[in-house]
Amino acid sequence: MKRYISLAIAALTLMPVMAQMKQAIKIEHVEPMNWWAGMKNENLQLMVEAKGIGETTPRIAYNGVEVASVTQTDNGNYLFLNLKIGASARPGTFNIEFVDGRGKVKATCKYELKQRETGSAERGGFTSEDAIYLLMPDRFANGDKSNDDMPGMVEKADRNADYGRHGGDLKGVKEHLDYIADLGMTALWMTPVMENNMASSSYHGYAITDYYNVDARLGSLDDYKEMCKAAHEKGLKVIMDMVFNHCGTNHWWMKDLPCQDWIYQWNGKIVKSSYRLSTVADMHVSEYDLKMATEGWFDDTMADMNLKNELVKNYFIQNSIWWIETVGLDGIRQDTYPYSDKEAMREWNLRVREEYPNFNVVGEAWISQTEKLAYWQKDANNRDGYNSELPTIMDFPLMSAIHAAFNENPGWDEGIIRLYNSLANDYLIADPMKMMVFGENHDAGRLYTYLNRDVRRLKMATAFLATVRGIAQWYVGTEVLMEGDGSRHCEIRRDFAGGWEGDADDNFKARKGEAAEMHDYVAKMFNYRKTSDALRHGKLLHFLPVDEVYVYFRYTDNDCVMVVINNSDKEQTLDSERYAEMLKKYSVGKDIETGKAVDLASVKVDGRRAMVVELK
């Protein structure tokens, strides 16, 4: 009998505790999950998601950290904490308690302030010294077959599916960093590695469903850190691809938005963007057209983020800083740049450089007219006074010129003159040396295909990319003649041969024929670029093309490189007098491709060839 009475008393004693447990709030998300002591900006916004959390008040007892304010939204399942992390705050872990109106603790979470890596604020960004290798990790190499299919990930690996997951991962990239470095590349840009847990076609990475997680099919956060560390050890900078304009519709917050204006909504309908980026800088634009361009969704499966909302804007600014600190980034490539609110993007650039003054960011502004593209670079002379603060933009007008220049019949404004005319527009650009130059990427058709599968023309385009002003970017696989006309994205995003066990061909180690020839040419051009001050830092002086021969010089006070591109089918001899203003300073020339001496008094170049000449 005593035993039963004791049990009954114990049960009565436990009842209040059990009731309290039932009432306790379970915290689902806290983002960012950690931060760092010693940041220049002392403000930190925490987004906390939990059922009923909006009815509580947070409190912190930790030296140097205070809750400056709290923002409640129209959704009681979210709370935004605005913390101040003062100079006296030291690395460590503390509790954030959430209490009700009677002072009872309803939820507690631990939060960590980490120690920053030594020299983190002084990190350098990518510059005109760099040549960037772009790859898509799912299509590059499968280093770990065990993560091809992962619990909780909807889409499974299937190499036969054109738009499916193929199994490439971060370990595969890490295992082939030597291949990238040996090509003469100095930086690595991968398409987004954040979680894309969508039902289909998620391999590309641009429909992000968790901004603080690496996609499990690519690996873990530790795998990403290890890959970045290994890249740095091999002299490769790491540029992370980010997307602020939109998220994947399977993002966890889409089931219960933090607030109704977290994304742009269209009364229950999906309205796609008009994609007319000229509207953003247009001084005559209608409100309707501007809204359709910047507030329409990028795709049915990509919800448009409202960066006019201060909470959303701060969320993404802090997210980028979190990734820089966490994995040691050297740069960011921002996707679909002009589609986002331009004032928010301006503040993002300023906040990033506040913490990292030497950091660099490149924005994708797919605009083919230089006069419109120039609007988006830092310090552009814009009539409306807008300064984007974006250091680097992708040179899409020059990409278009490359596609046309080596294919067209010569004419007044056709053929090789297109390269000259595109560069002649540099007077419109605030800083031409910070333009990213490229002939293709993962969204455009393959350069080899554009140039009619003619290796001679591809070599000329390669020499141009390796020697022209700006920051060079190369797309994976063109060095081994990968093809695709761009009509279907899957055609220009094929797997890199040799990246999967059992591949019939291996372009990492056993290249054949013209693919081997092209690979070696790319390596020669870009490895030379790494050693040439003239190509990395020099000014550009060019001459109008004559008979489809384009001649330009890259030079500093101590170094000079002459580039001769003969876009005709016949051998041509230059009129040395025409180029005397540069050639008179030098007596010796060396052909970088062949290593042979070049007679500067009578420079001869074969048809359909680019000759890169080091002058002494």
C-alpha positions as CSV (number, residue, x, y, z in Angstrom):
1,M,0.0,0.0,0.0
2,K,2.8,2.4,0.9
3,R,4.4,1.8,-2.5
4,Y,1.1,2.9,-4.3
5,I,0.8,6.0,-2.1
6,S,4.4,7.0,-2.9
7,L,3.8,6.6,-6.6
8,A,0.6,8.7,-6.4
9,I,2.4,11.4,-4.5
10,A,5.2,11.3,-7.1
11,A,2.7,11.6,-9.9
12,L,1.1,14.6,-8.3
13,T,4.5,16.2,-7.8
14,L,5.4,15.7,-11.5
15,M,2.1,17.1,-12.8
16,P,3.2,20.8,-12.8
17,V,6.5,19.8,-14.4
18,M,4.7,17.8,-17.1
19,A,2.3,20.7,-17.7
20,Q,5.2,23.1,-18.1
21,M,6.8,20.7,-20.6
22,K,3.6,20.6,-22.6
23,Q,3.6,24.4,-22.6
24,A,7.3,24.7,-23.5
25,I,8.1,26.1,-26.9
26,K,10.2,24.1,-29.2
27,I,12.6,26.3,-31.2
28,E,12.8,25.1,-34.8
29,H,15.3,27.6,-36.3
30,V,17.7,30.3,-35.2
31,E,19.5,32.0,-38.0
32,P,22.4,32.8,-38.2
33,M,23.2,29.8,-35.9
34,N,26.3,31.5,-34.6
35,W,28.3,34.8,-34.9
36,W,31.7,36.2,-34.1
37,A,33.2,38.5,-31.5
38,G,35.1,41.4,-32.9
39,M,33.1,42.3,-35.9
40,K,33.2,45.9,-37.0
41,N,29.4,46.2,-37.1
42,E,28.1,45.5,-33.6
43,N,24.5,44.8,-34.7
44,L,23.2,41.3,-35.2
45,Q,19.7,40.3,-36.3
46,L,18.6,36.8,-35.1
47,M,15.6,35.2,-36.8
48,V,13.9,32.8,-34.3
49,E,11.1,30.4,-35.5
50,A,9.0,28.5,-33.1
51,K,5.2,28.0,-32.6
52,G,4.1,30.9,-30.4
53,I,7.5,32.5,-30.0
54,G,6.1,35.9,-30.8
55,E,4.3,35.9,-27.5
56,T,7.6,35.8,-25.5
57,T,10.3,38.3,-24.6
58,P,14.0,37.3,-25.0
59,R,16.6,38.0,-22.4
60,I,20.4,37.5,-22.4
61,A,22.9,37.7,-19.5
62,Y,26.3,37.8,-21.2
63,N,29.0,40.4,-20.9
64,G,29.0,42.7,-23.9
65,V,25.8,41.3,-25.5
66,E,22.4,43.0,-25.1
67,V,19.0,42.7,-26.7
68,A,18.7,46.2,-28.2
69,S,15.2,45.7,-29.6
70,V,12.8,43.0,-30.7
71,T,10.7,43.0,-33.9
72,Q,7.5,41.2,-34.0
73,T,5.8,40.5,-37.4
74,D,2.2,39.5,-38.4
75,N,3.2,35.9,-37.8
76,G,3.4,35.0,-34.1
77,N,5.7,32.0,-34.9
78,Y,8.6,34.3,-35.5
79,L,10.6,36.8,-33.5
80,F,13.5,38.9,-34.7
81,L,16.1,39.8,-32.1
82,N,18.3,42.8,-32.7
83,L,21.4,42.3,-30.6
84,K,24.3,44.6,-29.9
85,I,27.6,42.8,-29.5
86,G,30.0,45.3,-28.0
87,A,33.7,45.5,-28.0
88,S,33.9,43.9,-24.5
89,A,32.1,40.7,-25.8
90,R,34.4,37.7,-25.8
91,P,34.1,34.4,-27.7
92,G,31.9,32.0,-25.7
93,T,28.5,30.4,-25.4
94,F,25.5,31.9,-23.7
95,N,21.8,31.2,-23.2
96,I,18.9,33.2,-24.8
97,E,15.8,32.7,-22.7
98,F,12.3,33.4,-24.0
99,V,9.9,34.3,-21.1
100,D,6.2,34.9,-21.0
101,G,4.4,37.8,-19.4
102,R,4.7,36.2,-15.9
103,G,8.5,35.9,-16.3
104,K,8.4,32.1,-16.8
105,V,11.0,30.7,-19.2
106,K,9.1,29.1,-22.2
107,A,12.2,28.3,-24.3
108,T,16.0,28.4,-24.1
109,C,18.6,28.2,-26.8
110,K,22.3,28.3,-26.6
111,Y,24.1,30.7,-28.8
112,E,27.8,30.9,-29.6
113,L,30.1,33.8,-30.4
114,K,33.2,32.4,-32.1
115,Q,36.7,33.6,-32.4
116,R,37.5,35.0,-35.8
117,E,40.4,33.6,-37.8
118,T,43.5,35.7,-37.6
119,G,43.6,38.2,-40.4
120,S,40.0,37.5,-41.4
121,A,39.1,41.2,-41.9
122,E,42.2,41.7,-44.1
123,R,41.5,38.9,-46.5
124,G,42.1,39.7,-50.2
125,G,39.5,39.3,-52.9
126,F,39.9,38.2,-56.5
127,T,41.4,40.8,-58.9
128,S,42.7,41.3,-62.4
129,E,45.5,39.0,-61.4
130,D,43.1,36.1,-61.4
131,A,41.8,33.6,-63.9
132,I,38.6,32.0,-62.5
133,Y,37.5,28.4,-63.3
134,L,33.7,27.9,-63.3
135,L,32.2,24.5,-62.7
136,M,29.0,22.9,-61.6
137,P,29.8,20.5,-58.8
138,D,27.0,18.0,-59.6
139,R,28.5,17.6,-63.1
140,F,32.2,17.6,-62.3
141,A,33.3,14.6,-60.3
142,N,31.8,12.1,-57.9
143,G,34.2,11.6,-55.1
144,D,31.8,10.0,-52.6
145,K,29.1,7.7,-54.0
146,S,27.6,7.3,-50.5
147,N,26.0,10.8,-50.7
148,D,24.4,10.4,-54.1
149,D,21.0,9.8,-52.4
150,M,20.5,11.2,-48.9
151,P,17.7,10.9,-46.3
152,G,15.2,13.7,-46.6
153,M,16.4,14.8,-50.1
154,V,13.5,14.4,-52.6
155,E,15.4,14.1,-55.8
156,K,17.6,11.0,-56.3
157,A,20.7,10.6,-58.5
158,D,20.2,9.4,-62.1
159,R,23.0,10.1,-64.6
160,N,20.6,9.3,-67.4
161,A,18.3,12.1,-66.5
162,D,19.2,15.2,-68.5
163,Y,18.0,17.6,-65.7
164,G,18.5,15.2,-62.8
165,R,21.1,14.9,-60.1
166,H,24.3,13.1,-61.4
167,G,26.2,12.6,-58.1
168,G,29.1,15.1,-58.4
169,D,30.2,16.5,-55.1
170,L,32.6,18.6,-53.1
171,K,35.0,15.6,-52.5
172,G,35.1,15.2,-56.3
173,V,36.1,18.8,-56.7
174,K,38.7,18.6,-54.0
175,E,40.3,15.5,-55.6
176,H,40.8,17.4,-58.9
177,L,42.1,20.8,-57.6
178,D,45.5,20.0,-59.1
179,Y,43.8,19.7,-62.6
180,I,42.4,23.2,-62.2
181,A,45.6,24.8,-60.8
182,D,47.7,23.2,-63.6
183,L,45.5,24.9,-66.2
184,G,46.9,28.2,-64.9
185,M,43.7,29.1,-63.0
186,T,44.0,31.0,-59.7
187,A,40.4,30.9,-58.5
188,L,37.4,28.6,-58.3
189,W,33.8,29.5,-58.8
190,M,31.2,26.8,-58.3
191,T,27.5,27.2,-58.9
192,P,25.6,27.3,-55.5
193,V,26.4,24.6,-53.0
194,M,23.5,25.4,-50.6
195,E,20.7,23.0,-50.1
196,N,18.3,22.7,-53.1
197,N,15.7,20.2,-51.9
198,M,13.4,20.5,-54.8
199,A,11.3,17.9,-56.5
200,S,13.2,18.0,-59.8
201,S,16.0,19.8,-61.7
202,S,17.7,20.9,-58.5
203,Y,21.2,20.0,-59.7
204,H,22.1,23.6,-60.7
205,G,21.8,25.0,-57.2
206,Y,19.9,28.2,-57.9
207,A,16.6,27.2,-56.1
208,I,17.9,27.3,-52.6
209,T,15.8,25.7,-49.8
210,D,18.2,26.4,-46.9
211,Y,20.6,29.3,-46.9
212,Y,22.6,27.9,-44.0
213,N,23.1,24.3,-45.1
214,V,25.3,22.7,-47.7
215,D,23.3,20.4,-49.9
216,A,23.8,16.9,-48.4
217,R,24.2,15.3,-51.8
218,L,27.3,17.5,-52.4
219,G,28.6,16.8,-48.9
220,S,28.6,18.4,-45.5
221,L,29.7,21.8,-44.2
222,D,32.9,20.2,-43.1
223,D,33.5,18.9,-46.6
224,Y,33.0,22.4,-47.9
225,K,35.5,23.8,-45.4
226,E,38.0,21.1,-46.3
227,M,37.6,21.8,-50.0
228,C,38.2,25.5,-49.4
229,K,41.2,24.9,-47.3
230,A,42.7,22.5,-49.9
231,A,42.0,25.0,-52.7
232,H,43.9,27.7,-50.7
233,E,46.8,25.4,-50.2
234,K,47.0,25.0,-54.0
235,G,46.9,28.7,-54.6
236,L,43.2,28.8,-55.7
237,K,40.9,31.4,-54.3
238,V,37.3,30.4,-53.6
239,I,34.3,32.4,-54.9
240,M,30.9,31.4,-53.7
241,D,27.8,31.7,-55.8
242,M,24.9,33.3,-53.9
243,V,21.3,34.1,-54.8
244,F,19.4,36.9,-53.0
245,N,16.7,37.5,-55.6
246,H,14.8,34.3,-55.1
247,C,14.5,31.1,-53.1
248,G,13.3,27.6,-54.0
249,T,9.6,27.2,-53.3
250,N,10.4,24.2,-51.1
251,H,12.3,26.4,-48.7
252,W,11.1,25.6,-45.1
253,W,9.8,29.2,-44.6
254,M,7.5,29.0,-47.6
255,K,5.1,26.8,-45.5
256,D,4.8,29.6,-42.9
257,L,6.3,32.9,-44.1
258,P,7.9,35.1,-41.4
259,C,5.7,37.9,-42.6
260,Q,3.3,38.4,-45.5
261,D,5.8,40.7,-47.4
262,W,8.8,38.4,-46.9
263,I,8.4,37.5,-50.6
264,Y,6.5,39.3,-53.4
265,Q,3.0,37.9,-53.7
266,W,0.5,38.3,-56.5
267,N,-2.9,37.5,-54.9
268,G,-2.3,33.8,-55.0
269,K,-1.0,33.8,-58.6
270,I,2.5,33.2,-59.9
271,V,3.6,36.1,-62.0
272,K,7.0,35.8,-63.7
273,S,9.5,38.6,-64.2
274,S,9.5,40.3,-67.6
275,Y,13.3,39.9,-67.4
276,R,13.6,43.5,-68.9
277,L,16.5,44.8,-66.9
278,S,16.7,48.0,-68.8
279,T,13.7,49.2,-66.8
280,V,15.7,49.5,-63.6
281,A,17.9,52.4,-64.8
282,D,15.3,53.9,-67.2
283,M,14.5,57.4,-66.1
284,H,11.2,57.3,-68.0
285,V,10.1,53.9,-66.8
286,S,6.5,53.2,-65.7
287,E,5.9,51.8,-62.2
288,Y,4.1,48.9,-63.8
289,D,7.1,47.8,-66.0
290,L,9.6,48.3,-63.1
291,K,7.5,46.1,-60.9
292,M,7.1,43.4,-63.5
293,A,10.8,43.2,-64.0
294,T,12.0,43.3,-60.3
295,E,9.0,41.8,-58.4
296,G,7.9,39.0,-60.7
297,W,9.1,35.6,-59.8
298,F,12.2,34.3,-61.6
299,D,10.5,31.0,-62.3
300,D,7.5,29.0,-61.1
301,T,9.7,27.2,-58.6
302,M,11.7,30.3,-57.5
303,A,9.8,32.7,-55.2
304,D,11.0,36.4,-55.4
305,M,12.5,37.8,-52.2
306,N,11.4,41.2,-51.0
307,L,14.7,42.9,-50.1
308,K,12.8,46.2,-49.5
309,N,11.8,44.5,-46.3
310,E,14.5,45.4,-43.7
311,L,14.3,42.0,-42.1
312,V,14.8,40.2,-45.4
313,K,17.6,42.5,-46.4
314,N,19.5,42.0,-43.1
315,Y,18.9,38.3,-43.3
316,F,20.8,38.1,-46.6
317,I,23.5,40.5,-45.7
318,Q,24.3,38.5,-42.6
319,N,24.1,35.2,-44.5
320,S,26.9,36.3,-46.9
321,I,29.1,37.4,-44.0
322,W,28.4,34.1,-42.2
323,W,29.6,32.1,-45.2
324,I,32.7,34.3,-45.6
325,E,33.8,33.7,-42.0
326,T,32.7,30.1,-41.8
327,V,34.5,28.7,-44.9
328,G,37.1,31.4,-45.6
329,L,35.8,32.8,-48.9
330,D,37.8,35.1,-51.2
331,G,34.9,36.4,-53.2
332,I,31.2,36.2,-54.0
333,R,29.3,35.9,-57.3
334,Q,25.8,37.3,-57.0
335,D,23.3,35.7,-59.2
336,T,20.6,37.8,-61.1
337,Y,21.9,40.9,-59.6
338,P,19.7,43.7,-61.0
339,Y,16.5,41.9,-60.2
340,S,16.8,42.5,-56.5
341,D,16.1,45.9,-54.9
342,K,19.0,48.0,-56.0
343,E,19.1,50.1,-52.7
344,A,19.3,46.9,-50.7
345,M,22.1,45.5,-52.9
346,R,24.0,48.8,-52.5
347,E,23.8,48.4,-48.7
348,W,24.9,44.8,-49.0
349,N,28.1,45.8,-50.8
350,L,28.9,48.5,-48.2
351,R,28.3,46.1,-45.3
352,V,30.5,43.4,-46.8
353,R,33.3,45.8,-47.4
354,E,32.8,47.3,-43.9
355,E,34.0,43.9,-42.5
356,Y,36.4,43.0,-45.4
357,P,37.8,46.2,-47.1
358,N,39.7,44.2,-49.7
359,F,37.0,41.7,-50.6
360,N,35.5,41.5,-54.1
361,V,32.0,40.7,-55.4
362,V,30.9,40.2,-59.0
363,G,27.3,40.6,-60.1
364,E,25.6,38.8,-62.9
365,A,23.8,41.5,-64.9
366,W,22.9,39.9,-68.2
367,I,22.8,43.0,-70.3
368,S,24.3,43.1,-73.7
369,Q,24.6,46.8,-74.2
370,T,27.6,48.4,-72.5
371,E,25.8,51.7,-71.9
372,K,23.1,49.9,-69.9
373,L,25.5,47.5,-68.2
374,A,27.8,50.2,-67.0
375,Y,25.0,51.5,-64.7
376,W,25.7,48.6,-62.3
377,Q,29.4,49.1,-61.5
378,K,30.6,51.0,-58.5
379,D,31.3,54.7,-59.1
380,A,29.5,54.7,-62.5
381,N,28.6,58.2,-63.7
382,N,24.9,57.7,-63.4
383,R,22.6,60.7,-64.1
384,D,20.2,59.6,-61.2
385,G,23.1,59.7,-58.8
386,Y,22.8,56.0,-58.0
387,N,26.0,54.2,-57.0
388,S,25.6,50.4,-56.8
389,E,28.9,49.9,-54.9
390,L,29.3,46.7,-56.8
391,P,33.0,46.4,-57.7
392,T,32.9,43.9,-60.6
393,I,30.3,43.1,-63.2
394,M,30.3,40.4,-65.9
395,D,31.1,41.7,-69.3
396,F,28.2,40.3,-71.4
397,P,28.7,42.7,-74.2
398,L,32.3,41.4,-74.7
399,M,31.0,37.8,-74.6
400,S,28.6,38.6,-77.5
401,A,31.4,40.3,-79.4
402,I,33.6,37.2,-79.0
403,H,30.8,34.9,-80.4
404,A,30.5,37.1,-83.5
405,A,34.0,38.2,-84.1
406,F,35.5,34.8,-85.0
407,N,32.5,33.7,-87.1
408,E,31.4,36.6,-89.3
409,N,32.6,37.6,-92.7
410,P,34.6,40.8,-92.4
411,G,32.7,44.1,-92.8
412,W,32.6,47.7,-91.6
413,D,31.2,46.6,-88.2
414,E,31.5,42.8,-88.5
415,G,34.2,40.3,-87.8
416,I,37.2,41.0,-85.6
417,I,36.3,44.7,-85.4
418,R,33.6,43.7,-82.9
419,L,36.3,43.1,-80.3
420,Y,37.8,46.5,-80.9
421,N,34.4,48.2,-80.8
422,S,33.5,46.5,-77.6
423,L,36.7,47.6,-75.8
424,A,36.3,51.1,-77.3
425,N,33.2,51.4,-75.1
426,D,35.4,51.2,-72.0
427,Y,35.0,55.0,-71.6
428,L,31.5,54.2,-70.4
429,I,32.7,51.8,-67.6
430,A,33.9,53.1,-64.3
431,D,36.7,50.5,-63.9
432,P,37.4,48.3,-67.0
433,M,40.1,46.3,-65.1
434,K,37.4,45.0,-62.7
435,M,35.2,43.7,-65.5
436,M,34.9,39.9,-65.6
437,V,35.6,38.7,-69.1
438,F,34.4,35.3,-70.5
439,G,33.3,33.6,-73.7
440,E,30.7,31.4,-72.1
441,N,29.3,30.1,-68.9
442,H,26.8,27.6,-67.6
443,D,23.8,29.5,-69.0
444,A,25.2,30.3,-72.5
445,G,26.1,28.0,-75.4
446,R,29.5,26.4,-75.5
447,L,32.2,28.5,-77.1
448,Y,33.5,25.6,-79.1
449,T,30.1,25.1,-80.6
450,Y,29.6,28.8,-81.2
451,L,32.9,28.8,-83.2
452,N,31.7,26.0,-85.4
453,R,33.9,23.4,-83.7
454,D,37.0,25.0,-85.1
455,V,40.0,24.6,-82.8
456,R,41.8,27.4,-84.6
457,R,39.1,29.9,-83.8
458,L,38.8,28.6,-80.2
459,K,42.5,29.1,-79.7
460,M,42.2,32.7,-80.9
461,A,39.3,33.3,-78.5
462,T,41.4,31.7,-75.7
463,A,44.4,33.9,-76.4
464,F,42.1,36.9,-76.3
465,L,40.5,36.0,-72.9
466,A,43.9,35.3,-71.4
467,T,45.4,38.6,-72.5
468,V,42.6,41.2,-72.6
469,R,42.0,43.7,-69.7
470,G,40.0,42.6,-66.7
471,I,39.4,39.4,-64.7
472,A,39.4,36.3,-66.8
473,Q,36.8,33.5,-66.3
474,W,36.9,30.1,-68.0
475,Y,34.1,27.5,-68.1
476,V,34.8,23.9,-67.3
477,G,35.4,21.5,-70.2
478,T,36.0,23.9,-73.0
479,E,39.7,23.1,-72.6
480,V,38.8,19.5,-73.7
481,L,36.3,20.7,-76.4
482,M,33.0,20.0,-74.6
483,E,30.1,21.0,-76.8
484,G,26.5,22.3,-76.6
485,D,24.6,25.0,-78.4
486,G,22.7,26.3,-75.4
487,S,19.2,25.5,-76.7
488,R,18.9,23.1,-73.8
489,H,20.8,23.8,-70.5
490,C,21.6,20.1,-70.1
491,E,23.6,20.2,-73.3
492,I,26.1,22.7,-71.9
493,R,26.2,21.1,-68.4
494,R,27.3,17.6,-69.3
495,D,29.4,15.5,-66.9
496,F,33.1,15.9,-67.1
497,A,34.5,12.7,-68.5
498,G,36.6,10.9,-66.0
499,G,34.8,12.2,-63.0
500,W,32.8,9.0,-62.4
501,E,34.0,5.5,-61.8
502,G,33.7,3.5,-65.0
503,D,33.7,6.5,-67.4
504,A,34.9,5.4,-70.9
505,D,37.0,8.5,-71.3
506,D,39.1,10.4,-68.7
507,N,39.7,14.0,-69.6
508,F,41.5,14.5,-66.3
509,K,44.4,12.2,-67.3
510,A,44.1,10.7,-70.7
511,R,43.1,13.4,-73.2
512,K,43.4,12.5,-76.9
513,G,43.8,14.3,-80.2
514,E,42.5,17.9,-80.5
515,A,41.2,17.8,-76.9
516,A,44.8,17.2,-75.7
517,E,46.1,19.9,-78.0
518,M,43.5,22.4,-76.8
519,H,44.0,21.6,-73.2
520,D,47.7,22.2,-73.5
521,Y,47.1,25.5,-75.3
522,V,44.8,26.8,-72.6
523,A,47.4,25.7,-69.9
524,K,50.2,27.5,-71.8
525,M,48.2,30.8,-72.2
526,F,46.9,31.0,-68.6
527,N,50.0,29.9,-66.9
528,Y,51.9,32.6,-68.8
529,R,49.2,35.1,-67.7
530,K,50.1,34.2,-64.1
531,T,53.7,35.4,-64.6
532,S,53.0,38.5,-66.6
533,D,52.6,41.8,-64.9
534,A,51.6,43.4,-68.1
535,L,48.6,41.0,-68.5
536,R,47.6,41.1,-64.9
537,H,48.0,44.8,-64.2
538,G,48.9,46.6,-67.5
539,K,47.1,49.2,-69.5
540,L,45.6,48.4,-72.9
541,L,46.5,50.1,-76.2
542,H,44.9,48.7,-79.3
543,F,44.9,49.5,-83.1
544,L,42.0,49.3,-85.5
545,P,42.0,46.0,-87.2
546,V,43.2,45.9,-90.8
547,D,42.4,42.9,-93.1
548,E,41.0,41.1,-90.1
549,V,44.2,41.5,-88.1
550,Y,43.7,42.9,-84.6
551,V,46.8,44.1,-82.7
552,Y,46.9,45.3,-79.1
553,F,49.4,45.8,-76.4
554,R,49.2,45.3,-72.6
555,Y,51.9,47.2,-70.8
556,T,53.3,48.5,-67.6
557,D,56.4,50.7,-67.1
558,N,58.6,47.5,-67.1
559,D,56.7,44.9,-69.1
560,C,54.9,44.7,-72.4
561,V,53.0,42.0,-74.3
562,M,51.9,42.3,-77.9
563,V,48.9,40.3,-79.1
564,V,48.3,39.7,-82.8
565,I,45.0,38.0,-83.8
566,N,44.9,37.1,-87.5
567,N,41.2,36.3,-88.1
568,S,41.8,35.7,-91.8
569,D,42.7,32.5,-93.5
570,K,46.0,33.8,-95.0
571,E,49.4,34.5,-93.5
572,Q,49.9,38.2,-92.9
573,T,52.9,40.4,-92.3
574,L,52.4,43.5,-90.1
575,D,53.4,47.0,-91.2
576,S,55.8,47.6,-88.3
577,E,55.7,51.4,-88.9
578,R,52.1,51.4,-88.0
579,Y,52.8,50.0,-84.5
580,A,56.0,52.0,-84.0
581,E,54.7,54.0,-81.0
582,M,55.0,50.7,-79.1
583,L,57.5,48.6,-81.0
584,K,60.2,51.3,-81.1
585,K,60.8,50.7,-77.4
586,Y,61.7,47.0,-77.9
587,S,64.2,45.0,-79.8
588,V,63.4,41.4,-79.0
589,G,60.1,39.4,-79.1
590,K,59.3,35.9,-78.1
591,D,56.2,33.8,-79.2
592,I,54.8,32.4,-76.0
593,E,53.2,29.4,-77.7
594,T,56.2,28.2,-79.6
595,G,59.0,29.8,-77.6
596,K,60.6,31.1,-80.9
597,A,62.0,34.6,-81.4
598,V,59.9,37.1,-83.3
599,D,61.4,39.6,-85.7
600,L,59.8,42.8,-84.7
601,A,60.8,44.5,-87.9
602,S,58.7,42.0,-89.9
603,V,56.1,40.3,-87.7
604,K,54.4,37.4,-89.5
605,V,51.4,35.5,-88.3
606,D,49.7,32.5,-89.8
607,G,46.1,32.6,-90.8
608,R,43.5,31.9,-88.1
609,R,46.0,32.3,-85.3
610,A,46.6,34.4,-82.3
611,M,50.3,35.2,-81.5
612,V,51.1,36.4,-78.0
613,V,54.5,38.0,-78.0
614,E,56.5,39.0,-75.0
615,L,58.6,42.1,-75.7
616,K,62.0,42.9,-74.2
